[in-house]
Amino acid sequence: MIRLKLYLGIKWVTALSVVTHLILRAVFTEPNIYIDLILFNLIGILSALIAFNAPQVTDRVVAVTIGLGVLIWSIGSFLSTWDSFYNSQIPDWFSEFSYSLFYPLIFFSVIRTFTKRVKIGALELLDTVIVAVGFTSVLTAFLLKPAMIGFEGSAFTVFISILYPVGDIVLLAIALVYALLSPISIRSLLLCSGLLSFALSDLFFIWSSLNSTYKFGSITDDGWVIGLFLLSLSLSHSSGETKFSEKISSYSATIALIASAVLLGVAALKPNYFPDFILLPGFVTIALAFIRMSFALQEANMAGTERVLARTDELTGLSNRRKFLQELREIKGGYIFLLDLNGFKNINDSLGHEAGDQLLRQVANRFSKAIPAGALLARLGGDEFGVIAQLDAPEASDLALAIRATLSYPVSLPNKQVKIDVSIGYAPIELTGEVERSLRAADLAMYEAKRSRSGVQLWQGDK
């Protein structure tokens, strides 16, 4: 309760700070330490606190990532503003690095809001990094050469200058995708508004700087902190069901990989066309793609194994009841056989469960040898087995007798040989999908075979 009150207090203080800053900016047009250095960056830090303490309706990974992005950007803003007022010669790369790190953190967190998973999936994380690194590096690389004609400074300085508008364009694209794939809600409105406010404010700053019309301490700068505040505020509300598909993430990663390959191909055909540092993200993207492929193959193998296990009896290796019923729903014609061992309980009780398990495995092996190709043998549970086979009436009768004949001689266990028999009831499968009807018919026939001690009984119909 105390934490909730503190959280609400931070939200209202931040909102009041935003309104106060807008009013002061409108009244005092000249740069001011208290307005531009302290209050402006305080809004960013408070927004980070809002994200870090977001309610449990939010994925904690998203909350922490957005909080880190907002906090790191605010630190870079504070250092840059401090240098503007005091000319302390703080290295530019520090604030530039903070600004640059903001984009991948926001990319990851917004993309993750589409997936409502508690744990970070390896493929999800890799896809996000590949998309962020791949697209950003490729776009900046191909814009770098023409931009160097109009920008002054080293290639790295030009690279950083191009990185920001590319990041802003990607933010606008993400806002559009999120708006299209998410239902209208308070969260989607706040998140998209925050992305738009930040990106448009940053693009306006870049445009006005290129045209030498930007004025430090302009009211348009508030678009940055308003965007950060709205992003953090969106975490207070739950999101509706999205239309997200993992294919979106994997397709985007594939496109980013192809684009990076094209970048490296151009660099190979035209040596020294791109600075060396711009090629590093391309190599990183391709390396991550190979790692992703390894994870994808591993997950595919695990999924295939799990699917097999879900349809396989662990003790005998035969199909289990689930697989048996699935096959029964799909088969067209043929016969269903139900097999129940006679005397298994006494053997299991007297010799122990380990001997009983070994007996079941040997019985399953004998039954398997009698089953024709294309037929399905399953262990349905306990000492009960089932067979589905597409046969005509004489063949079905022969199969039932052949299965019973497999137990005509004793089964060898570690300490002794035991004799066991089986009761078999079978019935025709008249209609596809009539699972309960077919099972009931074969079950009645099996109990009649057990009652009469005939061993094998064909279902004769309701009498």
C-alpha angles and dihedrals in degrees: 000000000000090000091051091051090049091049092050089046092054090049093053093044090051093048090049090048091053092051092045092050092051091051093047091047090053093048100040109044096177122082113271130189095221094046102037103029106030109024096035095053093037087065089056093049092047089049089054090052089052090054095046091052098041115145122265092262085083128076104253092221090058092046094050093044094051090045091053092047093051093044094048091048090049091052090052090048092050093051092046093048092045090054090050092056102035103023089223093162095238106179110265092220092069096060091037090054091050092050092047094049090056093071102058091044091054092043091055096045096048093046089048092055086071092063113055096205124140095212126054110247115221092228092048092052094046093046091053093049092046092050094046097045096035101048095038094049094044095048093046091046095055092043092046099075098052091038092057088066092062100031127073125220138045125329089257092054090051090047091056090046091055094042094068099055090044089052091048092051090051089050090053090048091050090049090053093048092047091050091051097045099040128069117245108273140142090262095051092046093050094044095047092043090051093050092047094047094050097042096045092046091051093047090049090051091051093047094048091046091054089050093045091238099112116116120199111241094027118160089238088072088072088075087077098056093037088055091049091048093050092047091054092042091055089067090069091072132063120242125233127234110299129207091232118147126189086232089072090059095044094045091050090050090050092052090048090051093051091048091051090049089052089050092053090044091055090047090053093049093044110035115204091013089117125035113255095246092059091060094056095077088051091056090045091052092052092046090051090048090058090048089050090051090053092051091046092052091047092050091046091053091047091048091050091049091049091050090051092048091049089060099037132084107237096213102047103019090234125127113282131229093273093056091044093054092044091053091046091056092053105038120104113215129328130098138298119216127196117197125194121183117232116223097007094125093057092049092046092049096045101040099031137249094284090059089044091053091049090049091053091050092051092046090050090051092051093048090050091058092055096048115098122233113279094026123115124230118191139173105230096189139297109002095335123110134181136206131196117191135163099230138135121246099272092045091049091053091049091049093052091051092045091053092050091047090060087073096048091105128050125274115236115229125179095267104023148354119260133196119221135172136200135220114216128195121180137180138181119262100230102172130030111243096022091123100151094043093051093045093049092050094050091043092054090048091050093052090048089053090051094045095048093038089227091131095217128051133173116211107254098192131256112319 
